[in-house]
Amino acid sequence: MFNKLVIASSNAGKLREIGQILAPLGMEVIPQSAFKVPQAEEPYASFIENALAKARHAARLTGLPALADDSGICVDALGGAPGVASAHFAGAPRSDARNNRKLLEMLEAENNRRAHYYCVMVLMRHGDDPQPLVAEGEWRGEILREPRGSGGFGYDPLFLDPALGKTGAELSPEQKNRVSHRGKALAALVDVLKQSA
């Protein structure tokens, strides 16, 4: 197990969620911004390739183990879009509000509202780790016709968990970490870490 772990992200929502879930392991979790590591390029069409690129970039530049996630929302009626483009769906500058508006516009005449959040986590022990630890998670639900709730980030106000009857933005951080794609991927990664310790 590591004493320090760099998180290859500058997304405040992701950093908060990852920090909360990893807290019981007693690791010092440090955002890559603390080392002035610039954002990695994410040119790939798949979540796993982008996560690997981000983790490798942070591990090489800091000399520490690095954890990266790549995640997004995949909407059935849009053939899996926005997918890896979730954060920049409505273009630059990055805006959750504009992304949500664009998604609602594209689904306006659509009755199939099924969607899922997907997350892949990659942990590289060092910059040239030939066998990175990989874990994934999914959170299935549907897209509402208007936003609900004030918590979370990204598409959470539109994403309904039918089993709970709440959107991602209506869940407490603890509830969300138990059921979300990121929570599931991190729990799986923690299991792998414990086995390899």
N, C-alpha and C positions, 0 to 999 in steps of 0.2 A: 504494500500500500504506500501511497505517496504522502509526503507532508504538505506539498504545495501542488496546486493544479491551476493552470492557466485556462480561462474560458475564452475561446476564440469567437467573441461576439462583443458588439457595443450596444446591442439592443437591451435597454433597461428592463423591459418585461421579462425577457429570457434570462438575463443575469439574476434577477430576483427569484424566479421560479427554480432555476438550477441551484442557486445558493441555498434555498430553503430545503430542497430535497437532499442535498449532499451534506447539510449541516451535521446530522448525526454521526457521520464518518470521522469527524474531527479533523478534516483536511482544511488547509488554508486555500480558499478559492479566490483567485485574483483575476479580474478582467484584463484582457490583453492591452487595454488602454493604459493601464498602470505602467506598462513597459514601452509605451508609445509605439505599439505594433499597429501598423496601418491595416485597414480592412483588406482581406485577401480577395483576389478576383474570384468570381463564381460563374465561370462561363459555361458550365455543363448543363445538360438537359435532364440529369437525374440528381435526386437528393443525395445519394451516397457519394457520387463523385465530388459534389460541392462540399460536403462535410469533410471528406478526406483532404481536399485542397486547403480548407480553412484550418484544420487541426495540424497538418504538416507545416503550414506557413507559421502558425503561432509557436509550435514546438521548435522549429529551426531558429526563429528569431529570438526566443527567450532562453533556450537551453533547458526548458522545463517540460514535464508532461503537459499535454494540451488536450482539452476536450472541446469538440465542436459539434453543433447540431445543425442539420439543415431540415427545415420543416415548412409546411405550407398547407393550404386547403385545396382539396381536389373535389371538384363538383361534377357529378355524373353527367348532367345534361350538357356540360361544356367539354366533354371528353377528357376530364381530369384537370382542366385549367381551373384556376390560375397556376396550380402546381408550384414548380420551382420559382415562378415569377410572382408569387403571392405578395411579397413585400413591395414590389415595384409595379403592380398590376396596372395602376392608372398613370404610370410614368413618373418622371422626376418633377419636383422633389417628392420623396417618399411621404405618403400620407395615408393613415388608416381610414380617415373619413372619405377621401376620394376613392380609395380602393373599394370600400364598402358600397359607395354610390355606384361605381362602375359595375360591381357584381349584381346589385339589385336591378340596374338597367338591363343587363344582359339576360337576366332571368325573368324579366317582367311578364312575358307571355308564356312562361314555362311552368307546367304543373309538377314535373319531376324535380323535387327540391333536395333529393338525396345528396349528401356530401360527406366527406371525412377529412379530418386533419391527419396528417402523416408526419412522423418525425424519425429521423435516423441520427443516432449519436455515435461519434467516433472518438475514441481516446487513443492518442499516440503517446507512447512512453518517452519517445525522443523523435527528432526530426526525420530519421531514416528508419523508423520502426517498420519491419517487414510484415508484422502481424498485429495490426491495430485491433483494439477491441471495438466491436460493433454491436449495437443494439437498436431495435426499432419499436415503434408503437403507433397504434391507430386509435382514433376517437371518431366513432360513427354518429351521424346525426343528420340534420336537414337545415336548409337555409330559410329563414323567415322572410316575410315580405316587408318587415320594418324592424329596426333595431330595438333591443330590450336590454336594460341593465347598464351599469356605469363602471363595472370592474373590468379586469382582463385587458387585452389589447388585441390588435389585429382585427380579425373577423368575428371575435367573440360575441359582440352584440347581436349578430345575425345568426350565429350557430346554435341551434337548439339540440340539446341532448334529450331525446324523447323519453328515455327511461326516468330521467330526473324532472322533466317538464320545465327545465330552466335553460337559459342560454349560458354560454361560457362567461358572459359578462355579469350574470346574476349569481354565480357561484362564489363562495369564499375561496381565498387562495388555497386553503387546506383541502376543500372539496375538489377544486379544479386539479390540484396536484395528484389526487387519487385516481381521477378518471381520464385525465387528458392524455393525448398522444405523447407529449413531452414527459409527463409523469410516468407513464408506462415504460417508455424507452429508458429513462433514467433508472427506474426500479430494476429493469432487466440488466442494465449496465452495472449497477451496484452489486447485483448477485454474481455477475461474472468477476468483478473486482474482488469480492470476498472469497470466491473459489480460487483465484490466482494469488491471493495474499500468502 
